[in-house]
Amino acid sequence: MSRIFIGLMSGTSLDGVDGVLVRLSDADVPLSLDILAHAHRPFRPELMQELLQLNVSGPDELHRAALAGNALARIYAEVTMAVVAQAQVTPREVTAIGAHGQTVRHRPREFDVTGYTLQVNNAALLAELTGIDVVADFRSRDVAAGGQGAPLVPAFHQAAFLSSNDHTVAVLNLGGMSNLSVLARDRVTIGFDCGPGNVLMDHWVALHLKQPCDWSGNWASAGEVNERLLHVMQNEPYFAMPPPKSTGRDLFNEQWLKDCLQRADAVALKPEDVQASLAELTAWACEDSLRRHAPDTRSLLVCGGGAKNDHLMRLLARRLPQAKVESTAAHGIPVESVEAVAFAWLAQRCIDRHPGNLPAATGAAGPRVLGAIYPAGS
């Protein structure tokens, strides 16, 4: 038995929305999936800027966040209709949409012990526009149970990529942030955020080259790593924290980079050297995470936009000579689709009232059903 779900993901990189229409088996083990369609829609510059500004305090935030949620829901609906048309199915054939929303604040376990995580979205509007049940608000239930609310993808990685071999497999998602799942048959699956993925590199290339990202890492590869700057960035206390842990733009942002440049006396550094140092930091954070928590890793499967950065992939391979570094595409799921498929799978888990979190990854008090269901209109 199988059913069709849609997964929609817009991540920390703010590059737009990825959507998949996927047929998922009802059996947990082994999980069988078939991606029937994929679509991407970039954010309009004004929406991208507004979502970025909502990451920090500003005037009239509630009003602005509500309107940004409406705009995001309309893009989600556009992507939904695109994948439905591609696959030549009707909305009635889709069991549900998993719509993550856009994270604008992530502060679990802070302030009042519980803390919060906020994703801009309007799931009710999405259900109205598409005529399909929508599952949203995946993270807050885990936070309510004492967890980080992130990362949530390790449970999916376990279902999709746990090898039948006896060696340890790690799955690295290189989005705006980098997060790692460690899969081994002889121990509990763990997962956590390593630190920045593309977020700082994207900021720096936009600032200096006026382009959204460093295509293939060509600009970074033309620069030289500044060891003093790298050392200052590596001294960020987050890197030494034990998991479970998660992070986001609340920490790794423009101001954090400015502070590091000043402390390293690197404000006058050539821009391409800063970019090279940021790429090195991302690769180092992944290597450091594996060295600390999974030194026996023999296979590293990479997904997310960073998997298309040839320079970054070379850095990972150089730093991890004991592991085979390859993209998830070699294992059946294109790099740009993994997170969207994960939220389709999490929507299935919610609909079926099955837990979607891994307490060992998030630190929650136990397994929880994640998400809130917004039924479609009659």
C-alpha positions as CSV (number, residue, x, y, z in Angstrom):
1,M,0.0,0.0,0.0
2,S,1.2,3.5,-0.8
3,R,-0.2,7.1,-0.8
4,I,0.8,10.4,-2.5
5,F,2.1,13.3,-0.4
6,I,3.6,16.7,-1.2
7,G,6.5,18.1,0.7
8,L,7.3,21.9,0.6
9,M,10.5,23.3,2.1
10,S,12.0,26.8,2.2
11,G,15.2,26.8,4.2
12,T,17.6,29.1,6.0
13,S,19.3,29.9,2.7
14,L,16.2,31.9,1.6
15,D,16.7,30.8,-2.0
16,G,13.1,29.9,-2.5
17,V,10.7,26.9,-2.2
18,D,11.4,23.3,-3.3
19,G,8.4,21.0,-3.6
20,V,8.1,17.3,-4.4
21,L,5.2,15.1,-5.1
22,V,6.2,11.6,-3.8
23,R,4.6,8.2,-3.4
24,L,5.4,6.8,0.0
25,S,4.9,3.3,1.2
26,D,2.8,2.7,4.3
27,A,5.4,0.4,5.7
28,D,8.1,2.0,7.8
29,V,10.7,-0.7,7.1
30,P,11.8,-0.8,4.5
31,L,10.6,2.6,3.4
32,S,9.8,2.8,-0.3
33,L,9.5,6.1,-2.0
34,D,9.1,7.3,-5.6
35,I,9.5,11.0,-6.4
36,L,6.9,11.7,-9.1
37,A,7.6,15.5,-9.6
38,H,9.8,18.3,-8.3
39,A,9.5,22.1,-8.7
40,H,11.4,25.1,-7.4
41,R,10.2,28.7,-7.2
42,P,12.6,31.5,-6.1
43,F,11.5,34.1,-3.7
44,R,10.9,37.6,-5.1
45,P,13.6,39.9,-3.8
46,E,11.2,41.9,-1.7
47,L,9.8,38.8,0.0
48,M,13.4,37.5,0.6
49,Q,14.4,40.8,2.2
50,E,11.3,40.8,4.4
51,L,11.9,37.2,5.6
52,L,15.5,38.1,6.3
53,Q,14.5,41.2,8.2
54,L,12.0,39.2,10.3
55,N,15.0,37.3,11.8
56,V,15.7,40.4,13.9
57,S,13.5,42.7,16.0
58,G,11.9,45.5,14.1
59,P,8.7,47.6,13.9
60,D,5.3,46.1,13.4
61,E,6.6,42.6,13.3
62,L,3.2,40.8,13.9
63,H,1.6,42.6,10.9
64,R,4.6,42.0,8.7
65,A,5.0,38.4,9.6
66,A,1.3,37.7,8.9
67,L,1.5,39.3,5.4
68,A,4.8,37.4,4.7
69,G,3.0,34.1,5.7
70,N,0.2,34.9,3.2
71,A,2.8,35.5,0.5
72,L,4.6,32.3,1.3
73,A,1.4,30.3,1.3
74,R,0.7,31.6,-2.3
75,I,4.2,30.5,-3.4
76,Y,3.6,27.2,-1.7
77,A,0.3,26.8,-3.6
78,E,2.0,27.7,-6.9
79,V,4.6,25.0,-6.3
80,T,1.9,22.5,-5.3
81,M,0.0,23.1,-8.5
82,A,3.2,22.7,-10.5
83,V,4.1,19.3,-9.1
84,V,0.5,18.1,-9.4
85,A,0.4,19.1,-13.1
86,Q,3.8,17.5,-13.7
87,A,2.7,14.2,-12.3
88,Q,-0.7,14.4,-14.0
89,V,-2.6,13.7,-10.8
90,T,-5.5,15.6,-9.3
91,P,-5.5,17.4,-5.9
92,R,-7.9,14.8,-4.6
93,E,-5.3,12.1,-5.1
94,V,-2.9,13.8,-2.7
95,T,-3.3,12.7,0.9
96,A,-1.7,15.8,2.4
97,I,0.9,18.5,2.0
98,G,3.7,18.9,4.5
99,A,4.5,22.6,4.6
100,H,7.4,23.5,6.8
101,G,7.1,27.3,6.7
102,Q,10.0,29.8,6.9
103,T,12.0,29.8,10.2
104,V,12.5,33.4,11.3
105,R,13.4,32.8,15.0
106,H,14.8,29.7,16.7
107,R,15.4,30.0,20.4
108,P,14.5,26.6,22.1
109,R,15.2,26.2,25.8
110,E,15.8,29.9,26.3
111,F,14.2,32.7,28.3
112,D,11.5,30.6,30.2
113,V,13.2,27.1,29.9
114,T,10.9,26.1,27.1
115,G,11.8,28.8,24.6
116,Y,10.3,28.8,21.1
117,T,10.7,28.3,17.4
118,L,8.8,30.4,14.9
119,Q,8.0,29.5,11.3
120,V,6.2,32.1,9.2
121,N,3.4,30.3,7.3
122,N,-0.4,30.4,6.6
123,A,-1.4,26.7,6.4
124,A,-5.1,27.6,6.4
125,L,-4.7,29.7,3.3
126,L,-2.6,27.0,1.6
127,A,-5.4,24.4,2.3
128,E,-7.9,26.9,0.9
129,L,-5.9,27.6,-2.2
130,T,-5.1,24.0,-3.0
131,G,-8.0,21.9,-1.8
132,I,-5.6,19.6,-0.1
133,D,-5.1,18.8,3.6
134,V,-2.1,20.6,5.0
135,V,0.2,19.6,7.8
136,A,2.3,22.4,9.3
137,D,4.0,23.6,12.5
138,F,6.2,20.5,12.9
139,R,8.7,21.9,15.3
140,S,6.8,23.4,18.2
141,R,5.6,20.0,19.6
142,D,9.1,18.8,20.1
143,V,10.0,22.1,21.7
144,A,7.0,21.8,24.1
145,A,8.4,18.4,25.1
146,G,11.7,19.9,26.1
147,G,13.5,19.4,22.8
148,Q,15.3,21.6,20.3
149,G,12.7,21.3,17.6
150,A,15.6,20.5,15.3
151,P,16.9,18.7,13.5
152,L,13.9,16.8,12.4
153,V,15.3,15.2,9.3
154,P,17.4,12.4,11.1
155,A,14.2,10.3,11.5
156,F,13.7,10.4,7.8
157,H,17.4,9.9,7.0
158,Q,17.2,6.8,9.2
159,A,14.2,5.5,7.3
160,A,15.6,6.3,3.8
161,F,19.4,5.8,4.1
162,L,20.2,3.4,6.9
163,S,22.6,1.0,5.2
164,S,22.2,-2.8,5.2
165,N,25.9,-2.9,5.7
166,D,27.6,-2.8,9.0
167,H,29.5,0.5,8.5
168,T,28.4,3.9,9.8
169,V,26.7,6.2,7.4
170,A,26.4,10.0,8.0
171,V,24.0,12.2,6.1
172,L,25.0,15.9,5.8
173,N,22.5,18.5,4.7
174,L,24.3,21.6,3.5
175,G,21.6,24.2,3.5
176,G,21.8,27.6,5.1
177,M,22.9,25.7,8.2
178,S,24.6,22.3,8.1
179,N,23.0,19.4,9.9
180,L,24.3,15.9,10.4
181,S,22.6,12.6,10.9
182,V,24.7,9.6,12.1
183,L,23.2,6.2,11.1
184,A,24.5,3.0,12.5
185,R,22.8,-0.4,13.1
186,D,24.5,-1.0,16.5
187,R,23.5,2.3,18.2
188,V,20.8,5.0,18.4
189,T,20.6,7.4,15.5
190,I,21.8,10.9,16.5
191,G,21.6,14.2,14.6
192,F,22.4,17.9,15.3
193,D,23.3,21.1,13.6
194,C,27.1,21.4,12.9
195,G,27.0,25.2,12.4
196,P,26.8,27.4,9.3
197,G,26.4,25.8,5.9
198,N,25.9,28.3,3.1
199,V,24.4,31.1,5.0
200,L,27.6,33.1,5.6
201,M,29.0,32.4,2.2
202,D,25.8,33.4,0.5
203,H,25.8,36.7,2.5
204,W,29.4,37.5,1.6
205,V,29.0,36.8,-2.1
206,A,25.8,38.8,-2.2
207,L,27.5,41.7,-0.5
208,H,30.6,41.7,-2.8
209,L,29.5,40.2,-6.1
210,K,25.8,40.9,-6.1
211,Q,24.9,37.3,-6.8
212,P,22.9,34.9,-4.7
213,C,25.6,32.3,-4.2
214,D,29.2,31.3,-5.1
215,W,28.4,29.1,-8.1
216,S,30.4,25.8,-7.7
217,G,32.5,27.6,-5.1
218,N,34.6,29.2,-7.9
219,W,35.1,32.5,-5.9
220,A,36.2,30.7,-2.7
221,S,38.6,28.5,-4.7
222,A,40.3,31.6,-6.0
223,G,41.0,32.9,-2.5
224,E,43.4,31.8,0.3
225,V,42.3,30.7,3.7
226,N,43.2,33.2,6.4
227,E,44.2,31.0,9.3
228,R,43.8,33.8,11.9
229,L,40.2,34.4,10.8
230,L,39.5,30.7,10.7
231,H,40.8,30.3,14.2
232,V,38.7,33.1,15.6
233,M,35.6,31.6,13.9
234,Q,36.4,28.1,15.2
235,N,36.5,29.5,18.7
236,E,32.7,30.1,18.7
237,P,31.4,28.2,21.8
238,Y,28.6,26.6,19.8
239,F,31.0,24.2,18.0
240,A,32.2,22.6,21.3
241,M,28.7,22.2,22.7
242,P,27.5,18.5,22.9
243,P,24.4,17.5,21.1
244,P,21.5,17.7,21.1
245,K,21.9,21.2,19.7
246,S,20.5,23.3,16.9
247,T,21.3,26.8,15.6
248,G,20.3,29.3,12.9
249,R,20.5,32.9,11.8
250,D,19.9,33.9,15.5
251,L,23.6,33.1,16.0
252,F,25.4,32.8,12.6
253,N,24.5,36.0,10.9
254,E,26.0,39.2,9.4
255,Q,26.9,40.7,12.8
256,W,28.6,37.5,13.9
257,L,30.8,37.6,10.9
258,K,31.6,41.3,11.4
259,D,32.6,40.6,15.0
260,C,34.9,37.7,13.8
261,L,36.5,39.9,11.2
262,Q,37.3,42.6,13.7
263,R,38.7,40.2,16.3
264,A,40.9,38.6,13.7
265,D,42.0,42.0,12.4
266,A,40.8,40.9,9.0
267,V,38.5,43.7,8.0
268,A,40.8,44.7,5.2
269,L,41.2,41.1,4.0
270,K,40.6,40.4,0.3
271,P,36.9,39.4,-0.1
272,E,37.8,36.2,-1.9
273,D,40.0,35.2,1.1
274,V,37.2,35.7,3.5
275,Q,35.0,33.5,1.2
276,A,37.7,30.8,1.2
277,S,37.9,31.0,5.0
278,L,34.1,30.7,5.3
279,A,34.0,27.6,3.0
280,E,36.8,26.1,5.1
281,L,34.8,26.8,8.3
282,T,31.8,24.9,6.9
283,A,33.9,21.9,6.0
284,W,35.8,22.0,9.3
285,A,32.6,22.1,11.3
286,C,31.4,19.0,9.6
287,E,34.7,17.2,10.0
288,D,34.9,18.3,13.7
289,S,31.4,17.0,14.3
290,L,32.2,13.6,12.8
291,R,35.5,13.4,14.7
292,R,33.8,14.1,18.0
293,H,30.7,12.0,17.6
294,A,31.1,9.5,14.8
295,P,34.8,8.9,14.0
296,D,33.9,5.5,12.5
297,T,31.9,7.0,9.6
298,R,32.8,5.4,6.3
299,S,30.2,7.0,4.1
300,L,29.1,10.6,4.0
301,L,26.0,11.3,1.9
302,V,25.6,15.1,1.1
303,C,22.4,16.9,0.2
304,G,21.2,20.5,0.0
305,G,22.5,23.3,-2.1
306,G,26.0,22.9,-0.7
307,A,26.2,19.5,-2.4
308,K,26.4,21.5,-5.7
309,N,29.4,23.5,-4.5
310,D,32.3,21.6,-6.0
311,H,34.9,23.4,-4.0
312,L,33.1,22.6,-0.7
313,M,32.7,18.9,-1.7
314,R,36.5,18.8,-2.4
315,L,37.2,20.3,1.0
316,L,35.0,17.7,2.7
317,A,36.7,14.9,0.8
318,R,40.1,16.2,1.7
319,R,39.2,16.6,5.4
320,L,37.5,13.1,5.6
321,P,39.9,10.8,3.8
322,Q,38.5,7.8,5.6
323,A,35.0,8.3,4.3
324,K,33.5,8.1,0.8
325,V,31.9,11.5,0.2
326,E,29.1,11.5,-2.4
327,S,25.7,13.1,-3.0
328,T,22.4,11.5,-2.0
329,A,21.6,11.4,-5.7
330,A,23.8,8.3,-5.8
331,H,21.3,6.7,-3.4
332,G,18.1,7.7,-5.2
333,I,17.1,11.1,-3.9
334,P,18.3,14.3,-5.7
335,V,20.2,16.7,-3.4
336,E,17.6,19.5,-3.8
337,S,14.7,17.2,-2.9
338,V,15.8,15.5,0.3
339,E,14.4,18.0,2.8
340,A,11.1,18.4,0.9
341,V,10.7,14.6,0.8
342,A,11.4,14.6,4.5
343,F,8.5,16.9,5.2
344,A,6.2,14.9,3.0
345,W,7.2,11.9,5.1
346,L,6.7,13.8,8.3
347,A,3.2,14.8,7.1
348,Q,2.5,11.1,6.5
349,R,3.7,10.4,10.1
350,C,1.3,13.1,11.5
351,I,-1.7,11.9,9.5
352,D,-1.1,8.3,10.7
353,R,-0.4,9.5,14.3
354,H,3.1,8.2,14.3
355,P,6.0,10.0,16.1
356,G,8.2,12.1,13.8
357,N,11.0,13.1,16.1
358,L,14.0,11.2,17.4
359,P,14.6,12.2,21.1
360,A,18.3,11.4,20.8
361,A,18.6,14.0,18.1
362,T,16.3,16.8,19.5
363,G,16.6,16.2,23.2
364,A,12.8,15.9,23.7
365,A,11.3,14.0,26.6
366,G,10.2,11.3,24.2
367,P,8.7,10.5,20.8
368,R,6.0,12.9,19.7
369,V,3.5,13.2,16.8
370,L,4.6,16.4,15.1
371,G,2.5,18.9,13.2
372,A,-1.0,20.4,13.1
373,I,-3.5,19.4,10.4
374,Y,-5.5,21.9,8.4
375,P,-8.2,20.0,6.6
376,A,-9.1,21.1,3.0
377,G,-12.5,22.6,2.3
378,S,-15.4,20.4,1.3
